[in-house]
């Protein structure tokens, strides 16, 4: 069993750090302290943290915060960031007006 999935091992008590109010996921406004607290609450994988806090689920789909979240989770678990399985991500998307899509199909004839 990997150390990541061994939920019986103690992580120690959650101790707030001076920089816990630093925003890590700008799209969802998630702080470093919230990510650290999630690990201590039992979220040991990036997918669990993502579902619990919505990190990487905003407009950028984790393009700006995924590496930072991974590093924070790994540090709290006491493992290498390379041991963490990547969370599923999607390409960044923006709303598109229907008239733009309609114009694209007119030119396809």
N, C-alpha and C positions, 0 to 999 in steps of 0.2 A: 504494500500500500504506500502511495506517495505521501510525503509530509503534508501536502496541501489537503488531501482528503482525510487525514487523521484528525477528526474533530474532537478527539478525546484529549489531545495534548493542550495544556494550558498556555494561553497567550500572555498571561499576566493581566494585571488590572489596567483598564484604560486610564491613561494619564494625559490630560490635555497638554498640548504644546503651544508655545506663544504664536506660532504661525498657523494654527488650526482654522483661523477665519479667512485664510487665503482661498480665493475662488479658483477651483481647478477646472471644472466644467462650466464654461461661460454661458453656453446655451441654456442649461438647466439651473445655473447658479448653485452648483454643488461645491461645498468647501472641502478642504483637506481634512478637517476634523470630522465631517460627516462621513467621509470615506473610511477614515480610521475607525470611527465608531461602528460602522457597518461590519467591518471585519471582526471586531470584538463582539458584535451581536450574532456572529455565526455565518456571515457571508464570506466564504473562503475562495470563491472563484470570481473571475471578472464578469461572467454571465450573471451570477447571483447578485453582485454589486450593481450591475447595470439594471437588473429587474427591480431591485430594492430601492435604488436612488434615482434611476433614470440617467445615470452618467452615460454620455455618448449617444443619447437618444434625441438630441435636439437637431437643429438645422444642419450642423456640420457632421452629424453622425459619427462623432468621435475622432474626427480628423485632427482636432487641436488638443484633445485631452486624453486620448486612449493611452499614450505612453506614460503620461503623468499618473493616471489612475493605476496602471499596471505597476509602476514603481512604488507607489504608496502601499498598495495591497501586498506586494512582495516584501517590502520592508516590515510591515506589521506581522506578516506570517513568518518572517525570518528565513525566506527562501530566495533563490535567484529569480529575477523577473522572467528568465527564460523557461522556468518551470511552470509558469502560468499559461494555461491554454487561452488563446485569444478569444475574445467575445465576437460574436457574429456582427458584422457591420454592413451597412448599405451605402451606396453612393450618395453624396449630398444631393438633395433635390430641392427644387423651388416650384411654387405654383406657376402654372402656365395658363394664360387665358385661352379660351376655346377658339377665338378668332385667329390666334397664331397657328394653332393646329390646323384650322380650316384652310389657311393660306398655304400651308405646306402641302396639303393634298391636292390643291388646284394646280400646283406646278408639277405634279407627278404624272400628269397625262401625257 
